[in-house]
Amino acid sequence: MADVDSTELAITAAEAALKQAGCVPLDIGLVITAPTLLTPHGLDIPAVAVRARMGLKRAETLNLSQGCIGVFAALRLARLFLNDAQSKGDVLIVSACRATTLVDNFNHGGFYWGDGAVAMVVTNEPGSGLHFMAYAESSAEEHYGAMRIPYGDARSYSAVDSAEDLRIRVDFHDQRAQADYITGEQTRCAAVIDSLLDSHNLTEDDVSAIFFPSVGRKRPRMLLSGHAGLRDKVASDFRYAHMGGVDVFLFLHHAIENNPKDAWYLALSPAFTAQWGGVLMRNMTSD
């Protein structure tokens, strides 16, 4: 993977998604990229690269910088685009994570980061398949910038004196701040779940499975302290490394592929220490 940056990963995933969907380049009206960490060169716009390399000549472009929940937010924006400008074509969403250049197998509370990409084609065409039903997010009021790469526009480039300045780290002011964050994370996760269920008057019993990123087996049980009925429905495969929002959709894809049925699914992720986001999806096996 040493010579493959996140945009190259994104393009590979996007090409596979178009092929699987049976689409041609002129079918795409919008490309949304949602890199979970950095872009390969800092100022580049991955959506433009995907458009150019794949010959998506009719497509508009949008790049989201919202961490691991960017791919979730992209689904909501895709629906707005399709409802407002359907004649322009379908939406190609791509998310990529190239963490290993930034973390050195960073062990963050019992899990490891990895590299990967996910892509999907979103359409307004009726029919069976996976349907996006709702998006929700809950943001932190404090400590939202604790997870960071120390070198940004808050510091002069002359202050960078070691490779460590370009590594991801988590900096809380003190132990109290870290404890507050852990409690707040449970609250934000619960708020997202409640919002998604309420959007379609569902209960925990209606949900077939819930998917978290590969962040360790113990963490979801803590996060679901207020939704005990979902604890046994966690369907993530924690043998995988964490790849931003990529692994969540990998697990969802595996679940549908291995057990295709009419079902409701929840998929959630944190975005650094800033917020939680998630989507409600429904798989339909008939029109």
N, C-alpha and C positions, 0 to 999 in steps of 0.2 A: 504493500500500500504506500510505500515511501514516495512514489512519484505521482500519486493520484490525489488531487485536491478535492475539496467538497463540491466544486462546480462540475468537475469530471464525474464524480459519483452521481450528481444530480442528473446530468445528461444521460448517463447509462440507464438510470432508473426511468427517466422520461421516455426514452426510446422503447424500453420494454413495455411501459404502460400503454403507449400508443398502439403498439403491435397487438397487445392483449385485447385492447378495446376495439380493434378493427378500424382505427381512425387513420386518416391521412393528414398531412400537415395543414391543409386548408380547412380542416374541420375545427381547428383551434382558434378561438377568438380572444382568449386571454391566457397568459402564462403567469402564475403566481409562484414565486420561489420563497421559501421560508427556511433559510439556513439557521441551525440551532445555536451556533456559536459565531465564529467569524466568517468572513468571505476570504478567498485565497489571497487577495491583495489589498484588503482593507477598504478600498474605495470603489471596487467593482460592483456591478449589479448583476447577480447570477441570472435573473430572468432574461436579461438581454442576451447573455451568452447562450442560454438554452434556445431562445428564439432564433438566433443567428445560426447556430450549429445544426439545428434541426429543420431549418427552412420554413419556420412558421410565419410566413409572410403576412398573414392577415391578423396576427395576434398582437394585442396590446400587452404591456408588461407591468408587473407590480412585484416589488420585493418587500417582504415583511421581516423586520428585525424584532422578534418577540420571543426569542429563545425557544424552548421546547414546546410551547403551545402555539407557535406560529402556524403550524400546519392545521391546527384545529380552527384558529381564527380564519384561515384561508378558506375553509369550507363555508363559513358564514358569508364571507365576501363573494365567493363563487355563486352562491344562491342569489345574492343581490344583483350581481352582474347578469346572471341568466334571466332573472325576472324583468330586468330593465332593458336589456339589449339582446334578446334571445337570438335575433337574426345574425349576430356577429359570430356565433359559434360556441363550441364547448369550452370548458375551462380545464387547463392542465395545471395541477398543483404538484409541486416538487419540494421535498424537504431533504436536506443532507446534513450529516454531522461528521466532521473530521476532527475528532477530539484528541487523537493520539499525538498530534503535533503540539498540543497545549497542556497536556496533563501528565505525560509519562506514566500511563497506567494508574492514574490517580485513584486511590481507594477512598471513596467518600461515604463513610458510614456503612461499609459492608458491600459495596458494589464497585465495579470497574467500568470505565468508559471505553467505548469502541467506535468504529467508523461504519457508516452505512447511509443509505438513501432510500426514500420511498417516493413513489409518484402515483398519481391517480387522475383519471379523466372524469370530470363531473359534467353531467348533461341534464337537461330538462325533459328529455325523452321519457315517456312513460314505460313501465315494464317492471319485470322482476329484477332482483339484485339488491345491493346495499344502498339504502336511502339515508341521506342526512336529514335529521329531524330537528335538532336544536343545538345551540352553542351557549355556553355560560362561562363566566370568569369571575374570580374574586381576588382583589388586589390588596397587598399589604399597605398599611398606613405608616409603618416604620421598618427599619432594617432592610428596605427593598434593594439597597445597593451593596449588601454585604458580600455577595458573590461577585467577583470581579477579576478582570485582568488589570493589574495596577497601571499599566501604561495606556493612557487614553489622552484626550485633549485637555484633561485636567492637569497634565504634567508635560513639561517640555521634553522633547526627544533627548536633550542633553542629560536628562536625569536617568536615562536607561543605561545601566552599567553592567547588567548581567542577564543571562537567559531567564533567571527567575522572575524578572520584571515582565516577561511575556507569558507566564504561566497562570492558569486559573487558580484562584485561591478564595477562601471564605474568611472574611475578617469581620467578626463581631466586636463591639466595643469592650464587652466583658461577658462573663458567664451568664449574668442575668439577661443580657440581650439575646444570647443564644437560646436560653430557656424560653424566653418570650416568643422567639421565632418558632420553636418547635410546637408550642401551644397554638400559635397563630396559624401554623401550617395545617393543623387538624381542623381548625375553624374554617379556613378557606376551602379546604377540600370538601368538607361537609356542606358548605354553602353552594358549591358548584353542583354537587349531587342533588341537593334539594331543588335547586333551580331547574335542572334538567328533568327530574321526575315530574315536577309541577307543570312543566311546559306542556305535557300531554296527559296530565292527571294519572300518572302511573304510581305504583307502589314498588317496594323492593321485590315483592313476589313476581312482578311482571318482568323483571330483568333476568335474562338468561346468563349473562356473564358481565363482569367488569374488568377492565384492562388498565393496569398501571405500567409505567416504564419499569425496566429491570433495575430496581433500586434496592433489592434485598427482600427476602421472604417475610421478614418480621415487620417491616415498615407499613405495609398495607393494613395489617391488623390494628396497628395503632391509629392509622388514619381513618379507619372505619369504626372507631369506637362508638360513634353515634349512629352507625348504620350496621348493626350486628347482622342483620339479615343478608348482607352482601358479602360477608367475610368468606363464606364457603363458595362464593361465585367468582373469586379472583382467578382469572384464567391466564395470567402472564406466565411466561416461561423464563424463570429467573436464572437459567443456565446461560442466557445471553448476556453480553455486556450492554451497558446503557448507551443508547445512540440517540439522545435527544428525544424528539417525538417520533423517531423512526420505529423504535422497537414496539411502541404501542400498536401501530398499524400493522406491523409484522404479526403480532400475536392475534389481532383481530382477523387478519387475512387467513391465518392458519385455522382459526376456529371455524370460520365459515366454510373453508375448503374441506375440512375434515368432517364437518357435521352441518351440511346445508339444511337449514330449516327456517321457518318463520320465527323470528326472535327479535327482542330488543336488547341492545348492548350499550353499555357506558364505557367511554374511554377518557381517561384523565391524565394530566401531567402537571407538575410544577414548572414554572419558568424561573430558573435561578432562585433567589430568595424573594422575588418580587410579587409573584401571583400564582394562582392555580387556574387552569382552564380545562374545559372538557367538552365533549360532544355526546349527544344521544343519537344512536344509529339504529336503523331497523332493517333487518334482512327480510326480503319478501321473495318467496319462491314462486309466486304466481302474480299476475297482473291485478 
